[in-house]
């Protein structure tokens, strides 16, 4: 049976509205998407680390409670779990402050079983962090050799703008390994000072990867792949929080690939416009559902409805 493997950070998001905390939710960019896939009945596994504290225990239990295999989340005895403060503005978009025990950045895990057509999700600063790069790159190369599909969400935030030069070789290596690349207008503004999908694709992506999805908040999603140039309007959705919007776009796209039986061979040969329509539909549905609560993933009820209709 095919499965999805996520590799990324775990964090506890403490969410503020009008200066007051309104919730605390386990998070992390790839983690949020993997939780949604677990809720939707997709076999899912997560590779990460967490601190030896109540937060870490809570995150691991939360993953298991949502159907995600957490056996590859390592607990380091002398470290504290990262925490982020997310401040929602009037549009329910978030600004972040991160608190992390950086001296304990490390990644020590046994490779999980990877089979052909499994999907590996990776992204954010975790995927380019020089401190853990050897382990991350080693696993991605192993997964690619085993025939997995590699889905890369660039997800590079302004907080790391000063490190762009340092991480560029790792970023380019990720783009080259990826079968599908997604990024937001914010990501490419920070990285390349470009904010147009065609310009970003032609100048920065096309040499490495030919399948590119460019998101820009409430504006249409741009797809550039194998001669297909298409914009997908975003459905107007009342939002409570946009924290997990992009993460769940990723989860929905991966869900669509699993549901519609899209294999690595399909991707290498080039997906049809109809196939792209199908998977981007699911990406938008997942993203919209996530934005309707302060949780970082799709609702358990929506996940159950997907299982029942599979």
C-alpha positions in Angstrom: 0.0 0.0 0.0 1.3 3.5 -0.9 2.1 5.9 1.9 3.1 9.5 2.5 6.3 10.3 4.4 6.8 13.8 5.8 10.1 15.1 7.1 10.2 18.4 8.9 10.1 20.3 12.2 7.6 20.0 15.1 6.6 23.0 17.1 3.8 24.1 19.4 2.0 27.0 17.9 0.5 29.4 20.5 -2.0 31.5 18.7 -2.9 35.1 19.7 -5.8 37.3 18.6 -6.0 40.9 19.7 -3.1 40.3 22.2 -4.7 37.3 23.9 -3.9 33.6 23.4 -6.8 31.8 21.9 -5.3 28.3 21.4 -2.2 26.1 21.4 -1.9 23.6 18.5 0.9 21.2 17.5 2.4 22.4 14.3 5.3 22.6 11.9 4.8 23.1 8.1 5.1 19.5 6.9 3.6 18.2 10.1 0.4 20.2 9.6 -0.1 18.5 6.2 0.8 15.1 7.4 -1.9 15.4 10.2 -4.5 16.2 7.6 -3.5 13.2 5.5 -3.7 11.0 8.6 -7.2 12.4 9.3 -8.2 11.7 5.7 -7.2 8.0 6.0 -4.0 8.1 4.0 -1.2 6.0 5.5 1.3 8.6 6.8 4.6 8.6 8.6 6.5 11.6 10.0 10.3 12.0 10.5 11.4 14.6 13.0 12.7 15.3 16.4 11.2 16.8 19.5 12.3 17.8 23.0 12.2 15.6 26.1 9.3 17.6 27.7 5.5 17.7 28.0 5.3 19.6 24.6 7.2 16.8 22.9 5.1 14.1 24.4 1.9 16.0 23.4 3.1 16.3 19.8 4.0 12.6 19.5 0.7 11.6 21.0 -1.2 14.1 18.8 0.3 12.5 15.7 -0.6 9.0 16.7 -4.1 10.1 17.7 -4.6 11.3 14.1 -3.4 8.2 12.4 0.2 9.2 11.8 3.1 6.8 12.4 5.3 8.7 14.9 8.0 6.0 15.3 10.5 8.1 13.5 10.1 11.2 15.7 13.2 11.1 17.8 13.2 12.5 21.4 16.5 14.1 22.5 17.0 13.9 26.2 18.6 17.3 26.8 16.6 19.5 24.5 13.4 21.5 24.8 10.6 21.4 22.1 10.4 24.5 19.9 7.5 27.0 20.5 6.1 29.6 18.1 3.9 32.5 18.9 1.5 33.3 16.0 -0.2 36.7 16.1 -3.3 36.9 13.9 -4.1 40.3 12.3 -7.5 41.6 11.2 -7.3 39.4 8.1 -6.5 36.4 10.2 -3.0 36.2 8.7 -0.2 35.4 11.1 3.1 37.0 12.1 5.4 34.7 14.0 8.0 34.7 16.8 10.0 31.5 17.1 11.6 30.2 20.3 14.0 27.3 19.6 16.8 25.6 21.4 19.2 25.9 18.4 22.3 24.3 20.0 20.3 21.0 19.9 19.6 21.0 16.2 20.3 17.5 15.1 18.6 14.7 13.2 19.2 11.1 14.0 16.8 8.6 12.6 16.6 5.2 11.0 15.3 5.3 7.4 11.8 4.1 7.2 10.8 1.7 4.5 10.3 3.6 1.2 8.6 2.0 -1.8 8.1 3.1 -5.4 5.3 5.7 -5.7 5.3 6.6 -2.0 5.2 10.4 -1.7 7.8 12.3 0.4 6.8 15.8 1.5 9.6 18.2 2.6 10.1 22.0 2.8 10.6 25.1 4.8 13.9 26.1 6.5 14.2 22.6 7.8 14.8 21.4 4.3 17.8 23.8 3.8 19.1 24.1 7.3 22.9 23.6 7.0 23.1 21.9 10.4 21.0 18.9 9.5 21.5 19.0 5.7 23.6 15.8 5.4 20.8 13.8 7.1 18.0 15.4 5.1 19.7 15.2 1.8 20.8 11.6 2.4 17.2 10.6 3.1 15.8 12.4 0.0 18.4 10.8 -2.2 17.6 7.4 -0.8 13.8 8.0 -1.3 14.4 9.1 -4.9 16.5 6.0 -5.6 13.7 3.9 -4.2 11.2 5.4 -6.7 9.3 7.7 -4.4 7.7 11.0 -5.6 9.4 14.0 -4.0 7.1 17.0 -3.3 8.9 20.2 -2.2 7.2 23.2 -0.7 9.9 26.0 -0.6 8.2 27.9 2.3 11.1 30.2 3.0 10.1 33.1 5.3 11.5 36.6 5.8 12.8 35.7 9.2 15.6 33.8 7.4 16.3 36.5 4.8 19.8 37.0 6.2 20.7 33.4 5.5 19.7 33.2 1.8 23.3 33.1 0.5 24.3 30.4 3.0 21.4 28.1 2.1 21.3 28.6 -1.7 23.2 25.4 -2.6 20.8 23.4 -0.5 17.8 25.1 -2.0 19.1 24.3 -5.6 19.7 20.7 -4.6 16.2 20.4 -3.3 14.8 21.9 -6.6 16.8 19.4 -8.6 15.6 16.4 -6.5 11.9 17.4 -6.5 9.3 16.0 -8.9 6.9 18.9 -8.1 7.8 22.3 -6.6 5.4 24.6 -4.9 6.1 28.1 -3.5 4.3 31.3 -2.6 4.8 34.8 -3.8 6.3 35.6 -0.4 8.9 32.8 -0.7 10.3 34.0 -4.0 10.2 37.7 -3.0 12.4 36.8 -0.1 14.7 34.5 -2.0 15.0 36.1 -5.4 13.3 39.5 -5.2 10.8 38.3 -7.9 7.0 38.3 -7.6 5.7 37.0 -10.9 5.1 33.3 -11.6 6.5 33.2 -15.1 9.6 35.2 -14.1 10.3 33.0 -11.1 9.8 29.8 -13.2 11.9 30.9 -16.1 14.8 32.4 -14.1 14.9 30.2 -11.0 13.0 26.9 -11.3 12.7 25.5 -14.9 16.4 24.4 -15.1 15.8 22.1 -12.1 12.2 21.1 -12.1 9.5 21.4 -14.8 6.4 21.2 -12.6 5.8 24.4 -10.7 2.8 25.6 -8.6 2.8 29.3 -7.5 0.4 30.4 -4.8 -0.4 34.0 -3.9 -2.9 34.1 -1.1 -6.4 34.9 -2.2 -5.3 35.5 -5.9 -5.4 32.6 -8.4 -3.0 29.7 -8.1 -0.6 29.5 -11.1 0.4 26.2 -12.6 3.4 25.9 -15.0 4.1 22.4 -16.2 4.9 20.7 -19.6 3.5 23.4 -21.8 0.5 23.9 -19.5 0.0 27.5 -18.2 -3.1 27.8 -16.1 -4.6 29.9 -13.3 -7.0 28.4 -10.8 -9.2 31.0 -9.0 -9.3 30.7 -5.2 -12.8 30.2 -3.8 -13.7 33.0 -1.4 -13.7 31.4 2.1 -14.5 32.9 5.5 -11.2 32.5 7.4 -10.6 32.0 11.1 -6.8 31.5 10.7 -4.6 31.1 7.6 -1.7 29.6 9.5 -2.1 26.1 7.9 -3.4 27.3 4.5 -0.3 26.5 2.4 0.5 23.4 4.4 -2.9 22.0 3.7 -2.7 23.0 0.0 0.2 20.6 -0.1 -1.7 17.9 1.8 -4.7 18.2 -0.6 -2.4 18.0 -3.6 -0.8 14.8 -2.2 -4.2 13.5 -1.3 -5.4 14.1 -4.9 -2.3 12.2 -6.2 -3.1 9.3 -4.0 -6.9 9.2 -4.7 -6.4 9.5 -8.5 -3.6 7.0 -8.6 -0.9 9.3 -9.9 2.4 7.5 -9.9 6.0 8.7 -10.5 5.8 7.3 -14.0 2.8 9.6 -14.7 4.7 12.6 -13.4 7.8 11.8 -15.4 5.7 11.4 -18.6 3.8 14.6 -17.8 0.4 15.0 -16.2 -2.5 15.9 -18.4 -4.5 19.1 -17.7 -7.3 17.0 -16.4 -5.0 15.3 -13.9 -3.7 18.7 -12.7 -7.3 20.0 -12.4 -8.2 17.0 -10.2 -5.2 17.4 -7.8 -5.3 21.2 -7.5 -9.0 20.9 -6.8 -8.2 18.8 -3.7 -5.4 21.2 -2.7 -7.8 24.1 -2.7 -10.5 22.1 -0.8 -8.1 21.1 2.0 -6.7 24.6 2.3 -10.2 26.2 2.5 -11.3 23.7 5.2 -8.2 24.3 7.3 -8.7 28.1 7.3 -12.1 27.7 8.9 -10.7 27.0 12.4 -7.7 27.9 14.5 -6.3 24.4 14.0 -3.5 23.9 11.6 -5.1 21.0 9.7 -8.4 19.9 8.2 -11.1 19.1 10.7 -11.5 15.5 11.9 -15.1 15.5 10.6 -14.0 16.5 7.1 -11.3 13.8 7.2 -13.9 11.2 8.2 -16.2 12.3 5.3 -13.3 11.7 2.9 -12.7 8.2 4.2 -16.3 7.4 3.8 -16.4 8.5 0.2 -13.1 6.8 -0.8 
